[in-house]
Amino acid sequence: MSLPTSVMPRSLLLVALLLSSQAGIAADGHRLKQRADAVLSLMSYTVVPDVTASDLNIGSGTNDKNALSITQFGGGATLSESFPLYLEGTMGYSRYDPQFVFSDGAEKRNIPTKWNSLTATGGIGWDFHLYKDRWGGNLVFRPIFNVMLGTMVSDLRVGTWAIQQKRDADMQFLDGGRLNAYGLGGSLMLDYELFSESQDIDVELRYSGMNLETFGDTAEAVQGQASAENLGLYVRRRAPISDWTLLQSPVRYVLEGAHTEYLGDQRGKLGFDNLSSVGVGLELDSSKYNVFVTRTRLVARYMFGNNTSGYGIGFAMSF
C-alpha cells in the first residue's frame, strides 16, 4: 500500500489529447471506439502489480487539483516450500476529471465530469525451484495466471442546460453511464530470494500481459478493448542497523530500486515509455510477539521517467 506520489504536469497534455472531446460535434463510431479504448487504457495501469506506478497524481498545471489520479495496492506470497502455490491480489483506483465543451451554436461552456474506476485483480501461480546457491539463496521460476474485474462510472454534474444540448450515446455515457470490464492474462517471473541474519535480498524480473474487454451493463458509447503489458525489474536489500533494536529485534534499513518498461497500448499513453523508482526506508520486526503482522516497512521513494518525476511514501506489512 502506498501514499500519494506527485508527478510533474507535463504528462497531462497527452492525457487531455487522449480523452478530450467537443460534445457540440457529432461523434462517429470511430471516435466512440477511440474513447472506449482510451478509458480501458487508463484502467490498465491499475491491473498489473507495479511499484513504479503504484500511485500517480497528474496535475493540470493551472491549479492544485489533480486531473488524473491512479492508486494501486496489493501483495502476494508463496504458501510454503513443501506446497509452493503462489497467490496474489491487487486493487486499483483511478480518477480522471476531463473537461468537455458543450455548445448550442452560440454559447460554449466547459463542463467538468468525473470518471472513477475500481479494479480488482487476482493471481494464482506455482513456484518451480531452479537453483540454490551456497549462501542459501533460491532462484524460482513462477508462472502466474491473472484475472481482473473492473468498473468505471461517469458522473456529470451540469444541470439541464448541457443535457438539452446533446442526447446521443455520448451524453448517455457522460450522464451516469458505466463501463464494466474484465481481463484475462498472465505473468512470468524469475524471483531470487536470500534470507539470512545479516541481510535479505529479493530480486524479481517480471513480464505481465493482460487483455481487457468491456461486458455486461456497459454504455453503448464506450464498448471497447485494451491491453496491459509491461516488463519490470525490482531489487530490494534489507539489513540490520548496528546496535539498534526495537520490539526485541534489530531495526533494519531498506534499500530498493525498480524499473518498468511499458509495452503495447500502455507505451506512451501517459507521456512516458518507462518509469524508475529508488527508495530508502526502515523495517520493524515484530515476529517475537504473538501478533499477526511480522514485519512493517516504511519506504520513501523518488520516481522518474520520460517527462515525469515525483516522490512518494510506501507502507508495507509482512504476515
matplotlib code that plots the C-alpha trace (Angstrom):
import matplotlib.pyplot as plt

x = [0.0, 1.4, 0.6, 0.3, 3.0, 3.4, 4.1, 5.1, 2.1, 3.7, 2.3, -1.3, -1.2, -1.1, -3.9, -6.0, -5.4, -6.2, -9.6, -10.9, -13.9, -16.1, -19.6, -21.0, -19.6, -21.4, -19.2, -19.0, -18.4, -14.6, -14.4, -16.5, -14.3, -11.2, -12.7, -13.7, -10.2, -8.7, -10.8, -9.7, -6.1, -6.2, -7.8, -5.0, -2.4, -4.0, -4.4, -0.8, 1.4, 3.8, 5.8, 6.8, 3.1, 1.5, 0.3, 0.4, -1.2, -1.0, -2.0, -3.5, -0.6, -3.1, -4.2, -3.5, -6.3, -5.3, -6.7, -5.7, -5.0, -4.1, -3.6, -2.8, -2.1, -1.8, 0.6, 1.5, 3.1, 4.0, 2.2, 5.2, 8.3, 6.5, 3.5, 4.7, 1.4, 1.7, -1.3, -1.5, -4.1, -4.2, -6.8, -6.6, -8.5, -8.3, -10.0, -10.0, -11.6, -11.8, -13.2, -15.8, -17.0, -20.8, -22.2, -25.7, -24.2, -24.0, -22.7, -19.9, -19.3, -16.6, -18.2, -16.3, -17.0, -15.8, -14.7, -13.9, -12.8, -12.1, -10.4, -9.6, -7.0, -6.2, -3.4, -2.5, 0.8, 3.3, 7.0, 9.5, 12.8, 15.7, 18.8, 20.0, 23.4, 25.9, 24.6, 21.1, 19.5, 16.8, 16.1, 12.4, 10.6, 6.9, 4.2, 1.0, -2.5, -4.3, -7.9, -9.4, -12.8, -13.3, -15.9, -15.8, -18.7, -19.1, -20.7, -21.9, -22.9, -24.1, -27.9, -30.4, -28.5, -25.9, -28.3, -30.6, -27.8, -27.0, -28.9, -26.9, -24.8, -22.1, -24.4, -25.9, -22.5, -21.4, -24.6, -24.3, -23.0, -21.0, -18.2, -17.7, -14.6, -12.9, -9.3, -7.5, -3.8, -0.7, 2.8, 6.2, 8.5, 12.1, 12.5, 15.7, 15.4, 18.1, 17.1, 19.8, 20.6, 23.0, 20.8, 17.7, 17.9, 15.0, 15.3, 12.3, 12.1, 8.5, 6.7, 3.0, 0.3, -3.5, -6.3, -9.2, -12.7, -16.0, -19.0, -22.5, -24.1, -21.7, -22.8, -23.0, -20.6, -17.7, -17.6, -14.1, -10.8, -7.3, -4.2, -1.9, 1.7, 4.9, 8.3, 9.5, 12.6, 12.5, 15.5, 15.4, 18.0, 17.2, 19.9, 20.1, 21.3, 24.1, 23.1, 19.6, 16.8, 13.1, 10.4, 13.3, 14.6, 17.1, 15.8, 16.6, 17.3, 15.7, 17.1, 15.1, 15.1, 12.6, 12.2, 9.2, 9.1, 5.5, 4.7, 1.8, -1.2, 0.3, 3.5, 3.5, -0.2, 0.6, 3.6, 6.2, 7.5, 9.0, 9.2, 12.0, 12.0, 14.6, 13.7, 15.2, 13.4, 13.2, 11.7, 10.5, 10.4, 7.5, 7.9, 8.8, 5.4, 2.1, 0.7, -0.5, 2.0, 5.6, 7.3, 6.4, 8.2, 8.1, 9.9, 10.4, 10.6, 11.7, 10.2, 11.3, 10.8, 10.2, 8.9, 7.9, 9.3, 7.8, 8.0, 6.0, 5.9, 5.3, 3.9, 4.0, 3.5, 4.5, 2.4]
y = [0.0, 3.4, 7.1, 9.7, 10.4, 13.8, 13.9, 16.9, 18.1, 17.9, 14.4, 15.8, 17.2, 13.7, 12.6, 15.5, 14.8, 11.1, 11.6, 15.1, 15.7, 18.5, 17.4, 20.0, 18.0, 14.8, 11.8, 9.0, 5.3, 5.6, 8.4, 6.5, 3.4, 5.6, 6.9, 3.4, 2.1, 5.1, 4.6, 1.0, 2.0, 4.2, 1.3, -1.0, 0.9, -0.5, -4.2, -5.3, -5.1, -2.2, -0.4, 2.5, 3.4, 2.3, 5.9, 8.6, 12.1, 14.3, 17.9, 20.3, 22.8, 25.6, 24.7, 22.2, 19.9, 16.5, 15.9, 12.2, 10.1, 6.4, 4.3, 0.7, -1.6, -5.4, -8.2, -11.8, -14.8, -18.5, -20.7, -22.9, -24.6, -28.0, -26.7, -23.8, -22.4, -18.7, -16.3, -12.6, -9.9, -6.2, -3.5, -0.3, 3.0, 5.8, 9.1, 11.4, 14.8, 15.6, 18.9, 18.6, 21.6, 21.8, 24.2, 25.2, 27.0, 30.4, 29.7, 27.3, 26.0, 23.9, 21.1, 19.1, 15.4, 12.8, 9.3, 6.9, 3.4, 0.5, -2.8, -6.0, -8.5, -11.9, -14.3, -17.9, -19.5, -22.2, -21.9, -24.1, -24.1, -23.7, -23.2, -22.8, -21.2, -21.7, -18.7, -20.2, -18.1, -19.6, -18.9, -19.6, -19.6, -18.6, -18.6, -16.8, -16.8, -13.4, -12.4, -8.9, -7.3, -3.6, -0.9, 2.8, 5.3, 8.6, 11.4, 14.5, 17.5, 20.2, 20.6, 20.6, 23.1, 20.7, 17.7, 19.6, 20.2, 16.6, 13.4, 10.8, 7.9, 10.3, 12.1, 8.8, 7.7, 11.1, 11.4, 8.5, 5.9, 2.9, 0.8, -2.8, -4.7, -8.0, -9.0, -12.3, -12.7, -13.9, -13.2, -14.9, -14.2, -15.0, -14.5, -14.7, -14.6, -14.8, -14.6, -14.6, -12.9, -10.5, -9.4, -10.2, -9.8, -10.0, -9.6, -10.0, -9.9, -10.0, -9.8, -9.3, -9.1, -8.9, -8.2, -6.0, -6.2, -4.4, -6.6, -6.6, -3.3, -1.1, 2.1, 1.8, 4.7, 3.1, -0.6, -1.5, -3.2, -2.5, -4.4, -4.0, -5.2, -4.4, -5.7, -4.9, -5.3, -4.9, -5.1, -4.9, -5.3, -5.3, -5.4, -4.7, -1.4, -2.0, -1.7, -0.5, -2.8, -2.3, -5.0, -7.3, -7.4, -5.4, -2.5, -2.9, -0.4, -1.0, -0.1, -0.7, 0.0, -0.7, -0.1, -0.7, -0.7, -0.2, -2.1, -2.3, 0.0, 1.4, 2.7, 6.5, 6.9, 9.0, 10.7, 8.1, 4.8, 3.7, 4.6, 4.1, 4.2, 4.3, 4.1, 4.0, 3.2, 1.3, -2.0, -3.2, -6.9, -7.9, -11.7, -12.3, -11.2, -13.1, -10.7, -11.3, -8.8, -10.0, -7.0, -3.4, -1.3, 2.4, 3.4, 6.9, 6.7, 9.0, 8.2, 9.4, 8.7, 10.4, 14.0, 12.7, 12.9, 12.6, 11.2, 9.0, 7.0, 3.3, 1.4, -2.4, -5.3, -8.9, -11.7]
z = [0.0, -0.8, -0.2, -2.9, -5.4, -7.1, -10.8, -13.0, -15.0, -18.5, -18.9, -18.7, -22.2, -23.7, -21.4, -22.5, -26.1, -25.5, -23.8, -24.5, -26.7, -28.1, -27.3, -29.7, -32.6, -33.6, -32.7, -35.2, -34.4, -34.8, -32.3, -29.8, -30.2, -29.6, -26.4, -25.1, -25.7, -24.0, -20.9, -20.7, -21.3, -18.2, -16.2, -17.4, -15.3, -12.1, -13.0, -13.0, -9.8, -10.4, -7.7, -10.0, -10.9, -7.6, -7.1, -9.7, -9.4, -12.6, -12.1, -14.6, -14.3, -13.5, -10.0, -7.3, -8.3, -9.7, -13.2, -13.1, -10.0, -10.1, -6.9, -6.5, -3.6, -3.1, -2.3, -2.9, -1.2, -1.6, 0.8, 1.8, 0.3, 0.5, -1.3, -3.4, -4.5, -5.2, -4.6, -5.2, -5.2, -6.3, -6.1, -8.0, -8.2, -10.7, -11.1, -14.1, -14.5, -18.2, -19.5, -22.2, -24.3, -24.9, -27.4, -28.6, -31.7, -30.0, -26.5, -25.3, -21.8, -20.3, -18.4, -15.8, -15.5, -13.0, -14.2, -11.3, -11.8, -9.4, -10.4, -8.5, -9.9, -8.6, -9.5, -8.9, -9.7, -8.9, -7.9, -9.8, -8.0, -10.4, -8.3, -4.7, -4.1, -1.4, 0.6, 0.9, -1.9, -4.1, -7.7, -8.6, -11.9, -11.3, -14.0, -12.9, -14.2, -13.7, -13.9, -13.4, -12.9, -13.0, -13.3, -14.2, -13.6, -15.3, -13.1, -14.9, -12.8, -15.2, -14.8, -17.6, -19.9, -21.1, -21.2, -23.5, -26.0, -26.7, -26.2, -28.2, -26.9, -25.7, -23.3, -22.1, -21.0, -19.5, -17.6, -15.2, -17.6, -16.6, -18.1, -16.9, -17.9, -17.3, -18.1, -18.6, -18.8, -17.1, -15.9, -16.0, -13.1, -12.1, -8.4, -6.4, -2.6, 0.1, 3.7, 6.4, 9.7, 8.1, 5.1, 3.0, -0.8, -3.2, -7.0, -9.3, -13.0, -14.2, -17.6, -17.4, -20.0, -19.9, -22.4, -21.2, -22.7, -21.8, -20.9, -19.4, -18.4, -20.3, -22.0, -25.8, -26.3, -24.5, -25.5, -26.4, -25.5, -24.5, -23.2, -20.2, -20.9, -19.1, -18.1, -14.6, -12.5, -8.7, -6.3, -2.5, 0.2, 3.9, 6.6, 10.4, 11.7, 14.2, 17.9, 17.2, 18.5, 18.9, 19.8, 20.8, 17.3, 15.2, 13.2, 9.5, 6.8, 3.4, 0.0, -3.1, -6.8, -9.6, -13.3, -15.5, -19.3, -20.6, -23.8, -26.2, -25.7, -22.5, -24.1, -24.2, -23.3, -20.2, -21.6, -20.7, -22.0, -18.7, -15.0, -12.5, -8.7, -6.0, -2.3, 1.2, 4.5, 7.8, 8.8, 12.3, 13.1, 15.5, 14.9, 18.5, 19.7, 19.3, 16.6, 13.0, 11.4, 11.5, 9.7, 9.0, 6.4, 5.6, 2.4, 0.8, -3.0, -5.8, -9.2, -12.6, -16.3, -19.7, -18.9, -15.5, -11.9, -8.5, -5.0, -2.6, 0.6, 0.6, 3.6, 3.6, 6.0, 6.1, 7.6]

ax = plt.figure().add_subplot(projection="3d")
ax.plot(x, y, z, "-o")
ax.set_aspect("equal")
plt.show()
